[in-house]
Amino acid sequence: MKTNLKASAAAASILAVALVSNTGLAHAGKEGYEKCQGIAKAGMNDCGANGHGCAGQAKVDNDKNEWIYVPEGTCDKIAGGVVKKSKKAAKKEAES
């Protein structure tokens, strides 16, 4: 009986972590959101930077290379926030 309870508790914990981990990615790639660098808290980034390739691996708060998705126009209103340009946008800007 205790084994089933422990297994159920472990399964519930894993499910909870998975659901919480994916909430930040819910906006990924959706219109109306932009990548904002320099405001992510440690462990709360949305994707890879600084030599790692996964969300949730930022080591320190407000690292200028780590980013999260925010509603468009929000990043410029946050102290330290910088809109991360897509590679396509950066290339187009460099050509002009």
N, CA and C atoms as an extended XYZ file, in Angstrom:
288
Properties=species:S:1:pos:R:3:atomname:S:1:resname:S:1:resid:I:1 pbc="F F F"
N         0.817       -1.191        0.000 N   MET     1
C         0.000        0.000        0.000 CA  MET     1
C         0.867        1.264        0.000 C   MET     1
N         1.926        1.277        0.830 N   LYS     2
C         2.807        2.439        0.870 CA  LYS     2
C         3.517        2.636       -0.461 C   LYS     2
N         3.850        1.531       -1.143 N   THR     3
C         4.525        1.625       -2.433 CA  THR     3
C         3.640        2.321       -3.455 C   THR     3
N         2.348        1.979       -3.484 N   ASN     4
C         1.418        2.625       -4.412 CA  ASN     4
C         1.268        4.106       -4.111 C   ASN     4
N         1.240        4.456       -2.829 N   LEU     5
C         1.125        5.846       -2.434 CA  LEU     5
C         2.361        6.627       -2.861 C   LEU     5
N         3.533        6.033       -2.657 N   LYS     6
C         4.775        6.695       -3.072 CA  LYS     6
C         4.837        6.841       -4.582 C   LYS     6
N         4.429        5.827       -5.312 N   ALA     7
C         4.436        5.892       -6.774 CA  ALA     7
C         3.466        6.947       -7.272 C   ALA     7
N         2.295        7.028       -6.656 N   SER     8
C         1.304        8.037       -7.039 CA  SER     8
C         1.820        9.441       -6.751 C   SER     8
N         2.452        9.620       -5.612 N   ALA     9
C         3.000       10.926       -5.250 CA  ALA     9
C         4.114       11.326       -6.207 C   ALA     9
N         4.961       10.381       -6.565 N   ALA    10
C         6.055       10.665       -7.500 CA  ALA    10
C         5.497       11.036       -8.870 C   ALA    10
N         4.501       10.296       -9.331 N   ALA    11
C         3.893       10.586      -10.635 CA  ALA    11
C         3.239       11.961      -10.632 C   ALA    11
N         2.553       12.304       -9.563 N   ALA    12
C         1.914       13.610       -9.452 CA  ALA    12
C         2.956       14.729       -9.452 C   ALA    12
N         4.070       14.507       -8.772 N   SER    13
C         5.141       15.510       -8.737 CA  SER    13
C         5.732       15.739      -10.114 C   SER    13
N         5.978       14.657      -10.829 N   ILE    14
C         6.549       14.765      -12.176 CA  ILE    14
C         5.582       15.508      -13.096 C   ILE    14
N         4.309       15.186      -13.015 N   LEU    15
C         3.312       15.856      -13.837 CA  LEU    15
C         3.245       17.338      -13.509 C   LEU    15
N         3.275       17.679      -12.236 N   ALA    16
C         3.222       19.085      -11.833 CA  ALA    16
C         4.419       19.860      -12.359 C   ALA    16
N         5.607       19.287      -12.257 N   VAL    17
C         6.816       19.947      -12.764 CA  VAL    17
C         6.715       20.139      -14.274 C   VAL    17
N         6.238       19.128      -14.987 N   ALA    18
C         6.110       19.227      -16.442 CA  ALA    18
C         5.130       20.330      -16.830 C   ALA    18
N         4.023       20.418      -16.136 N   LEU    19
C         3.035       21.446      -16.453 CA  LEU    19
C         3.559       22.840      -16.152 C   LEU    19
N         4.228       23.009      -15.026 N   VAL    20
C         4.783       24.315      -14.674 CA  VAL    20
C         5.894       24.691      -15.639 C   VAL    20
N         6.712       23.745      -16.053 N   SER    21
C         7.817       24.019      -16.966 CA  SER    21
C         7.317       24.498      -18.323 C   SER    21
N         6.181       24.019      -18.761 N   ASN    22
C         5.676       24.373      -20.078 CA  ASN    22
C         4.846       25.639      -20.105 C   ASN    22
N         4.489       26.206      -18.966 N   THR    23
C         3.655       27.398      -18.984 CA  THR    23
C         4.375       28.578      -19.621 C   THR    23
N         5.671       28.712      -19.419 N   GLY    24
C         6.421       29.802      -20.034 CA  GLY    24
C         6.547       29.646      -21.533 C   GLY    24
N         6.447       28.447      -22.034 N   LEU    25
C         6.584       28.206      -23.464 CA  LEU    25
C         5.264       28.289      -24.201 C   LEU    25
N         4.190       28.505      -23.495 N   ALA    26
C         2.877       28.504      -24.116 CA  ALA    26
C         2.752       29.598      -25.183 C   ALA    26
N         3.515       30.660      -25.049 N   HIS    27
C         3.419       31.773      -25.985 CA  HIS    27
C         4.442       31.691      -27.115 C   HIS    27
N         5.312       30.698      -27.051 N   ALA    28
C         6.393       30.586      -28.024 CA  ALA    28
C         5.859       30.532      -29.447 C   ALA    28
N         6.336       31.427      -30.266 N   GLY    29
C         5.989       31.423      -31.670 CA  GLY    29
C         4.609       31.981      -31.986 C   GLY    29
N         3.874       32.437      -31.003 N   LYS    30
C         2.554       32.991      -31.250 CA  LYS    30
C         2.671       34.469      -31.571 C   LYS    30
N         1.789       34.918      -32.453 N   GLU    31
C         1.768       36.341      -32.779 CA  GLU    31
C         1.424       37.143      -31.537 C   GLU    31
N         1.996       38.331      -31.468 N   GLY    32
C         1.715       39.198      -30.343 CA  GLY    32
C         2.704       39.063      -29.203 C   GLY    32
N         3.731       38.222      -29.368 N   TYR    33
C         4.741       38.040      -28.331 CA  TYR    33
C         6.121       38.281      -28.918 C   TYR    33
N         7.027       38.747      -28.077 N   GLU    34
C         8.400       38.986      -28.503 CA  GLU    34
C         9.364       38.424      -27.468 C   GLU    34
N        10.579       38.165      -27.919 N   LYS    35
C        11.629       37.693      -27.013 CA  LYS    35
C        12.231       38.905      -26.323 C   LYS    35
N        12.332       38.831      -25.001 N   CYS    36
C        12.879       39.940      -24.226 CA  CYS    36
C        14.093       39.450      -23.451 C   CYS    36
N        15.248       40.038      -23.757 N   GLN    37
C        16.501       39.660      -23.108 CA  GLN    37
C        16.760       40.529      -21.885 C   GLN    37
N        17.454       39.947      -20.919 N   GLY    38
C        17.928       40.717      -19.775 CA  GLY    38
C        16.977       40.795      -18.606 C   GLY    38
N        15.829       40.105      -18.661 N   ILE    39
C        14.883       40.199      -17.555 CA  ILE    39
C        14.559       38.849      -16.918 C   ILE    39
N        15.056       37.766      -17.509 N   ALA    40
C        14.736       36.430      -16.995 CA  ALA    40
C        15.407       36.200      -15.639 C   ALA    40
N        14.676       35.599      -14.742 N   LYS    41
C        15.223       35.213      -13.446 CA  LYS    41
C        15.936       33.870      -13.586 C   LYS    41
N        16.843       33.579      -12.694 N   ALA    42
C        17.568       32.301      -12.721 CA  ALA    42
C        16.573       31.147      -12.768 C   ALA    42
N        16.785       30.249      -13.733 N   GLY    43
C        15.925       29.088      -13.879 CA  GLY    43
C        14.592       29.360      -14.543 C   GLY    43
N        14.367       30.574      -15.033 N   MET    44
C        13.065       30.925      -15.600 CA  MET    44
C        13.137       31.375      -17.064 C   MET    44
N        14.254       31.129      -17.741 N   ASN    45
C        14.380       31.522      -19.142 CA  ASN    45
C        13.538       30.611      -20.027 C   ASN    45
N        13.214       31.097      -21.236 N   ASP    46
C        12.355       30.324      -22.137 CA  ASP    46
C        13.107       29.437      -23.117 C   ASP    46
N        14.380       29.679      -23.359 N   CYS    47
C        15.102       28.820      -24.292 CA  CYS    47
C        16.606       28.972      -24.098 C   CYS    47
N        17.352       28.319      -24.989 N   GLY    48
C        18.794       28.222      -24.838 CA  GLY    48
C        19.571       29.511      -25.058 C   GLY    48
N        20.655       29.651      -24.327 N   ALA    49
C        21.627       30.743      -24.448 CA  ALA    49
C        22.808       30.365      -23.569 C   ALA    49
N        23.890       31.074      -23.681 N   ASN    50
C        25.048       30.865      -22.801 CA  ASN    50
C        25.539       29.418      -22.759 C   ASN    50
N        25.482       28.729      -23.879 N   GLY    51
C        26.029       27.387      -23.949 CA  GLY    51
C        25.089       26.269      -23.526 C   GLY    51
N        23.855       26.588      -23.158 N   HIS    52
C        22.879       25.541      -22.865 CA  HIS    52
C        21.745       25.644      -23.876 C   HIS    52
N        21.011       24.583      -24.032 N   GLY    53
C        19.981       24.564      -25.067 CA  GLY    53
C        18.568       24.405      -24.557 C   GLY    53
N        18.357       24.606      -23.278 N   CYS    54
C        17.025       24.322      -22.741 CA  CYS    54
C        16.485       25.467      -21.903 C   CYS    54
N        15.163       25.519      -21.847 N   ALA    55
C        14.495       26.475      -20.970 CA  ALA    55
C        14.772       26.103      -19.517 C   ALA    55
N        14.743       27.101      -18.671 N   GLY    56
C        14.904       26.855      -17.246 CA  GLY    56
C        16.325       26.635      -16.780 C   GLY    56
N        17.320       26.964      -17.603 N   GLN    57
C        18.706       26.735      -17.202 CA  GLN    57
C        19.515       28.012      -17.009 C   GLN    57
N        18.864       29.147      -16.956 N   ALA    58
C        19.574       30.391      -16.676 CA  ALA    58
C        20.195       30.290      -15.285 C   ALA    58
N        21.451       30.673      -15.161 N   LYS    59
C        22.180       30.527      -13.890 CA  LYS    59
C        22.004       31.721      -12.953 C   LYS    59
N        21.807       32.920      -13.524 N   VAL    60
C        21.687       34.128      -12.707 CA  VAL    60
C        20.506       34.972      -13.183 C   VAL    60
N        20.040       35.834      -12.322 N   ASP    61
C        18.976       36.761      -12.677 CA  ASP    61
C        19.483       37.814      -13.662 C   ASP    61
N        18.638       38.207      -14.588 N   ASN    62
C        18.860       39.341      -15.488 CA  ASN    62
C        20.092       39.224      -16.372 C   ASN    62
N        20.478       38.018      -16.737 N   ASP    63
C        21.593       37.822      -17.665 CA  ASP    63
C        21.200       38.434      -19.004 C   ASP    63
N        22.070       39.241      -19.585 N   LYS    64
C        21.740       39.947      -20.830 CA  LYS    64
C        21.508       39.014      -22.013 C   LYS    64
N        21.971       37.765      -21.945 N   ASN    65
C        21.793       36.824      -23.043 CA  ASN    65
C        20.575       35.912      -22.879 C   ASN    65
N        20.044       35.797      -21.678 N   GLU    66
C        18.881       34.946      -21.437 CA  GLU    66
C        17.614       35.741      -21.769 C   GLU    66
N        16.579       35.031      -22.214 N   TRP    67
C        15.361       35.731      -22.609 CA  TRP    67
C        14.104       34.942      -22.258 C   TRP    67
N        12.987       35.670      -22.264 N   ILE    68
C        11.659       35.080      -22.087 CA  ILE    68
C        10.715       35.749      -23.080 C   ILE    68
N         9.606       35.073      -23.364 N   TYR    69
C         8.575       35.674      -24.206 CA  TYR    69
C         7.688       36.573      -23.362 C   TYR    69
N         7.389       37.755      -23.896 N   VAL    70
C         6.467       38.696      -23.249 CA  VAL    70
C         5.544       39.263      -24.328 C   VAL    70
N         4.376       39.777      -23.947 N   PRO    71
C         3.511       40.404      -24.945 CA  PRO    71
C         4.241       41.565      -25.627 C   PRO    71
N         4.019       41.716      -26.937 N   GLU    72
C         4.698       42.785      -27.685 CA  GLU    72
C         4.487       44.132      -27.015 C   GLU    72
N         5.556       44.925      -26.985 N   GLY    73
C         5.519       46.247      -26.386 CA  GLY    73
C         5.835       46.252      -24.900 C   GLY    73
N         5.850       45.102      -24.267 N   THR    74
C         6.106       45.012      -22.834 CA  THR    74
C         7.582       45.137      -22.515 C   THR    74
N         8.424       44.530      -23.328 N   CYS    75
C         9.860       44.479      -23.042 CA  CYS    75
C        10.462       45.869      -22.874 C   CYS    75
N        10.092       46.790      -23.745 N   ASP    76
C        10.648       48.144      -23.686 CA  ASP    76
C        10.246       48.890      -22.413 C   ASP    76
N         9.220       48.411      -21.743 N   LYS    77
C         8.742       49.059      -20.527 CA  LYS    77
C         9.391       48.504      -19.263 C   LYS    77
N        10.167       47.427      -19.398 N   ILE    78
C        10.792       46.778      -18.252 CA  ILE    78
C        12.256       47.210      -18.158 C   ILE    78
N        12.671       47.670      -16.996 N   ALA    79
C        14.056       48.103      -16.806 CA  ALA    79
C        15.001       46.953      -17.133 C   ALA    79
N        15.936       47.218      -18.038 N   GLY    80
C        16.918       46.214      -18.432 CA  GLY    80
C        16.476       45.339      -19.582 C   GLY    80
N        15.217       45.444      -19.994 N   GLY    81
C        14.698       44.616      -21.078 CA  GLY    81
C        15.123       45.110      -22.447 C   GLY    81
N        15.553       44.183      -23.299 N   VAL    82
C        15.949       44.495      -24.676 CA  VAL    82
C        15.269       43.475      -25.580 C   VAL    82
N        14.561       43.958      -26.606 N   VAL    83
C        13.891       43.050      -27.536 CA  VAL    83
C        14.948       42.309      -28.331 C   VAL    83
N        14.884       40.988      -28.294 N   LYS    84
C        15.814       40.152      -29.061 CA  LYS    84
C        15.274       40.057      -30.482 C   LYS    84
N        16.059       40.517      -31.419 N   LYS    85
C        15.648       40.489      -32.814 CA  LYS    85
C        15.874       39.104      -33.401 C   LYS    85
N        14.987       38.715      -34.279 N   SER    86
C        15.164       37.448      -34.976 CA  SER    86
C        16.368       37.560      -35.903 C   SER    86
N        16.929       36.431      -36.299 N   LYS    87
C        18.074       36.446      -37.210 CA  LYS    87
C        17.698       37.119      -38.520 C   LYS    87
N        16.480       36.882      -38.985 N   LYS    88
C        15.997       37.493      -40.223 CA  LYS    88
C        15.941       39.014      -40.106 C   LYS    88
N        15.409       39.513      -38.993 N   ALA    89
C        15.311       40.952      -38.780 CA  ALA    89
C        16.691       41.588      -38.638 C   ALA    89
N        17.599       40.912      -37.934 N   ALA    90
C        18.961       41.431      -37.755 CA  ALA    90
C        19.679       41.505      -39.098 C   ALA    90
N        19.509       40.484      -39.935 N   LYS    91
C        20.144       40.470      -41.248 CA  LYS    91
C        19.590       41.592      -42.121 C   LYS    91
N        18.283       41.778      -42.097 N   LYS    92
C        17.653       42.830      -42.894 CA  LYS    92
C        18.146       44.203      -42.453 C   LYS    92
N        18.278       44.399      -41.134 N   GLU    93
C        18.751       45.665      -40.596 CA  GLU    93
C        20.202       45.918      -41.006 C   GLU    93
N        21.032       44.876      -41.014 N   ALA    94
C        22.431       45.007      -41.388 CA  ALA    94
C        22.594       45.362      -42.876 C   ALA    94
N        21.651       44.896      -43.693 N   GLU    95
C        21.713       45.178      -45.126 CA  GLU    95
C        21.314       46.590      -45.475 C   GLU    95
N        20.532       47.250      -44.581 N   SER    96
C        20.087       48.608      -44.906 CA  SER    96
C        21.005       49.674      -44.421 C   SER    96
